[in-house]
C-alpha cells in the first residue's frame, strides 16, 4: 500500500511540473543604456542678443579767449576752459556668428571659441558747462554756459576666448574669458551762450581799439566731426548649453567686456565771442581757436542666445 501511494505521488509530480513551469513569469532583458552625448569636436553657429555699453568721458577744452589779461583758466584768466565728465550709455541689439572646438574628458570640458558681432550700440549725452573768464579784471570778458553734446558708437566687436565647463550628458555649464576687440566712434560738439561785458577804450599803439561790447548770444565753440579707434581689451563671462539632438545645441551666455581708456582730440572753431569794434577798421579777435580732448573709458555688458551645429 505504501509503495502504491509513493508511485502515485511521483506520477502526479511528473504530470504537474510542465504546467507549473509554464506558469512562471519570464523577465525581459534590461533596456540598453541611453547613448552618452559627446561634446568633443568643432562647432559653429549664430547668435542674437542685447548689449549695454558705457562710455565714461572727460571733456577738456582750452582756448585763449582774449589777447590780453592774465594767462590761465578761471575767472581771473584770459583763457576759456571747459571741463566736464559724463557717461554715455551705448545700448542696442546685436547679432553675429561664433565658431570653436571642444575637448571633453569625462564630465569636464575645455574649449576655445571666437565670435564676431555687429549691431546698433550707440548713445548721446547732452550737458552744460558754466564758464567765466574776465581777463583778470583788466578789461571786459565773458561768462555764460556751454552746451556740450557727446555721441559714442560701437558698430562692431569680437572676442577670442577659452572655455572651461562641466558636462552632465546633454547639459554643459561653462565659464569663459579672453581677448576682446571693438570699433569705437566718438563725436562731440559745443555751443556757448555768452553774456559779454563792456570794454573801455583801449590803446595798443596805433590804431586804437575802441571797444564797446563783445557779441551777445549763442555761437558754436567746436564740432569735432567724429573720429574712430579700434580698441583691444579683455572679457569674462559664462553660460549654459543644451544638446537638442541631431548635433544641434542651444545656448545662453553673458559677457562683461572692458576696452580700457583712450583719447581723441579736436580743434575749436574760434571767434565765438566776436570781434571788437576797432577804430580804423582793424579788428581785435576776442576768441582764438582752442584744442580739446575727450578721454573715454569703455565697458560693455552682453546678453545673448545662440544656436550651434556640432561637427561630430
C-alpha positions in Angstrom: 0.0 0.0 0.0 2.9 2.4 0.8 4.6 1.6 -2.4 1.4 2.3 -4.4 1.0 5.7 -2.7 4.6 6.7 -3.4 4.2 5.8 -7.1 1.0 7.9 -7.3 2.8 11.0 -5.8 5.7 10.6 -8.2 3.4 10.4 -11.2 1.4 13.4 -10.1 4.6 15.3 -9.7 5.8 14.5 -13.1 2.5 15.4 -14.7 2.2 18.8 -12.8 5.8 20.0 -13.4 5.3 21.2 -17.0 2.2 23.1 -16.0 4.0 24.8 -13.2 6.9 25.7 -15.4 4.5 27.1 -18.0 3.0 29.4 -15.3 6.5 31.0 -14.4 7.0 34.7 -15.4 10.0 35.3 -17.8 11.7 38.7 -17.1 12.5 40.9 -20.1 16.2 41.9 -20.6 17.1 45.4 -19.3 16.9 48.2 -21.9 20.3 49.3 -23.3 21.8 52.4 -21.6 21.0 55.8 -23.3 23.7 57.0 -25.6 26.1 59.5 -23.9 26.3 62.8 -25.8 29.8 63.8 -26.8 30.8 67.5 -26.9 34.2 66.9 -28.5 34.7 68.4 -31.9 34.2 71.5 -34.0 31.1 73.6 -33.9 29.7 76.8 -35.5 26.5 78.9 -35.1 24.6 82.1 -34.9 23.6 84.4 -32.0 21.4 87.4 -31.2 21.1 89.5 -28.1 21.4 92.9 -26.5 24.4 94.9 -25.4 24.5 97.6 -22.6 27.7 99.6 -23.0 29.0 102.5 -21.0 31.4 105.3 -22.1 32.7 107.4 -19.2 34.1 110.5 -20.8 36.0 113.5 -19.6 35.8 116.7 -21.7 38.7 119.2 -21.7 38.8 122.3 -23.9 41.2 125.2 -23.7 41.2 128.4 -25.9 42.8 131.8 -25.4 39.7 134.0 -25.1 41.3 137.4 -25.2 44.7 138.7 -26.4 45.4 140.4 -23.1 45.0 139.9 -19.4 46.3 137.2 -17.1 47.1 133.9 -18.9 45.3 130.9 -17.4 41.9 129.3 -16.6 39.4 130.6 -14.1 37.6 133.9 -13.6 40.9 135.8 -13.4 42.4 134.4 -16.5 42.1 135.2 -20.2 41.7 131.6 -21.2 38.4 129.9 -22.0 38.4 126.5 -20.2 35.6 124.0 -20.4 35.9 120.8 -18.3 33.2 118.2 -17.5 32.7 114.5 -17.0 29.7 112.4 -18.1 28.7 108.9 -19.0 27.2 107.9 -22.4 25.0 104.8 -22.3 25.6 102.8 -25.5 22.7 100.3 -25.8 21.5 98.3 -28.7 20.7 95.0 -30.3 23.5 92.8 -31.6 23.9 89.7 -33.7 26.7 87.6 -35.1 28.5 84.3 -35.6 30.7 82.1 -33.4 32.9 79.0 -34.0 35.1 76.9 -31.8 36.4 73.5 -30.7 35.7 71.4 -27.6 37.7 68.7 -25.8 35.7 66.5 -23.4 37.2 64.2 -20.8 34.6 62.6 -18.7 32.5 65.3 -17.1 34.9 68.1 -17.9 35.4 70.2 -21.0 38.0 72.5 -22.4 37.4 74.7 -25.4 38.3 77.7 -27.5 35.9 80.0 -29.3 35.9 83.1 -31.5 32.9 85.3 -32.3 32.2 88.5 -34.3 29.3 90.8 -33.7 27.6 93.7 -35.4 24.9 95.9 -34.0 23.4 99.3 -33.2 25.1 100.2 -30.0 25.1 104.0 -29.7 24.2 106.8 -27.2 24.1 110.5 -26.8 24.6 112.7 -23.7 23.8 116.4 -23.6 25.0 118.5 -20.7 26.1 122.1 -19.8 29.4 123.6 -18.6 29.5 127.0 -17.0 32.4 129.3 -17.7 33.7 132.8 -16.7 36.8 134.5 -18.0 37.1 138.1 -17.1 40.8 138.6 -18.2 41.9 139.4 -14.7 39.7 142.4 -14.5 42.0 144.3 -16.8 39.4 144.6 -19.5 36.0 143.1 -20.1 35.4 139.4 -20.6 32.6 137.0 -20.9 30.7 134.4 -18.9 27.9 132.0 -19.7 27.1 128.4 -20.4 28.4 126.0 -23.0 26.0 123.3 -24.2 28.0 120.1 -25.0 26.8 117.0 -26.9 28.7 113.7 -26.8 27.9 110.8 -29.2 29.6 107.4 -29.0 29.0 104.3 -31.0 30.3 100.7 -31.1 29.3 99.4 -34.6 31.1 96.0 -34.2 33.2 93.9 -31.7 34.6 90.4 -31.4 36.2 88.1 -28.9 38.6 85.2 -28.8 38.1 83.1 -25.6 38.9 79.9 -23.8 36.1 77.9 -22.1 36.1 75.6 -19.1 33.0 73.6 -18.4 31.2 70.8 -16.6 29.2 68.3 -18.6 26.1 66.4 -17.4 25.4 64.3 -20.5 23.3 66.8 -22.6 23.9 69.8 -20.4 27.0 72.0 -20.4 27.7 74.8 -17.9 30.9 76.8 -18.6 33.0 79.8 -17.7 34.8 81.8 -20.4 37.3 84.6 -20.8 39.9 86.0 -23.1 40.6 88.8 -25.6 38.0 91.4 -26.8 38.3 94.0 -29.6 35.9 96.6 -30.9 35.5 99.7 -33.0 34.6 102.9 -31.1 33.4 106.1 -32.8 33.3 109.4 -31.0 31.7 112.7 -32.0 31.1 115.9 -30.0 30.1 119.5 -30.4 29.5 122.5 -28.2 27.9 125.9 -28.4 28.2 128.8 -26.0 25.5 131.2 -24.8 27.7 134.1 -23.7 27.0 137.3 -21.9 29.7 139.8 -22.5 30.9 142.8 -20.5 31.6 146.3 -21.8 35.2 147.2 -22.6 36.6 150.7 -22.0 38.5 152.4 -24.8 42.0 150.8 -25.0 45.1 152.0 -26.8 47.5 149.4 -28.1 49.8 151.6 -30.2 48.1 152.5 -33.5 45.3 152.0 -34.3 43.2 152.4 -31.1 40.8 149.6 -30.2 37.8 151.5 -29.1 35.7 148.5 -28.0 32.2 148.7 -26.8 30.9 145.2 -26.1 31.5 141.7 -27.3 29.0 139.6 -29.1 26.0 138.5 -27.1 24.2 135.3 -28.0 24.8 131.7 -28.9 27.7 130.6 -31.1 29.5 127.4 -31.9 32.6 126.5 -30.0 33.6 123.3 -31.7 32.3 120.4 -33.8 34.7 117.5 -33.8 33.4 115.9 -36.9 33.8 112.4 -35.4 36.8 110.1 -35.1 37.2 106.3 -34.6 39.6 104.0 -32.9 39.9 100.2 -32.7 40.4 99.1 -29.1 41.7 95.8 -27.6 40.7 94.7 -24.1 39.5 91.7 -22.2 36.3 89.8 -21.5 35.0 87.3 -18.9 31.6 85.6 -18.5 29.8 82.3 -18.5 26.8 80.4 -19.9 25.0 77.2 -20.3 24.3 75.0 -23.4 21.9 72.1 -24.1 22.1 69.4 -26.7 18.8 69.4 -28.7 19.5 66.3 -30.8 20.7 65.8 -34.3 24.0 67.6 -33.5 22.2 70.9 -32.6 22.8 72.7 -29.3 21.2 75.9 -27.9 23.0 78.3 -25.5 22.5 81.3 -23.2 25.6 83.4 -22.5 26.7 86.6 -20.6 29.9 88.5 -21.2 31.5 91.5 -19.5 33.9 93.5 -21.8 36.5 96.1 -20.7 38.1 98.0 -23.6 40.2 100.4 -21.4 40.7 104.1 -21.9 41.7 106.3 -24.9 41.9 109.9 -26.0 40.5 111.7 -29.1 41.5 115.3 -29.9 39.8 118.1 -31.8 40.2 121.8 -32.7 37.8 124.5 -31.8 36.3 127.0 -34.3 37.4 130.2 -32.7 35.8 133.7 -33.0 32.9 132.6 -30.8 32.9 135.8 -28.7 33.1 138.1 -31.7 35.4 140.8 -32.9 36.0 144.0 -31.0 34.8 147.2 -32.7 38.1 148.9 -33.6 38.8 152.4 -35.0 40.5 152.4 -38.4 38.7 149.2 -39.5 41.2 146.9 -37.8 39.7 144.0 -35.7 40.9 142.6 -32.4 39.9 138.9 -32.1 38.3 138.1 -28.8 38.5 134.3 -29.1 41.1 132.2 -30.8 40.6 128.5 -31.8 41.4 126.2 -29.0 42.1 122.5 -28.7 40.1 119.8 -26.9 40.5 116.2 -25.7 37.9 113.6 -25.0 39.1 110.9 -22.6 36.8 107.9 -22.7 36.7 104.5 -20.8 34.6 101.8 -22.4 32.9 98.8 -20.8 30.1 96.6 -22.0 27.6 94.0 -20.8 26.4 91.4 -23.3 23.5 89.0 -23.1 22.8 86.7 -26.0 21.3 83.4 -27.1 22.7 81.2 -29.8 22.3 78.0 -31.9 25.3 75.8 -32.7 25.8 72.8 -35.0 28.3 70.2 -33.7 30.5 68.6 -36.4 30.9 65.1 -34.7 
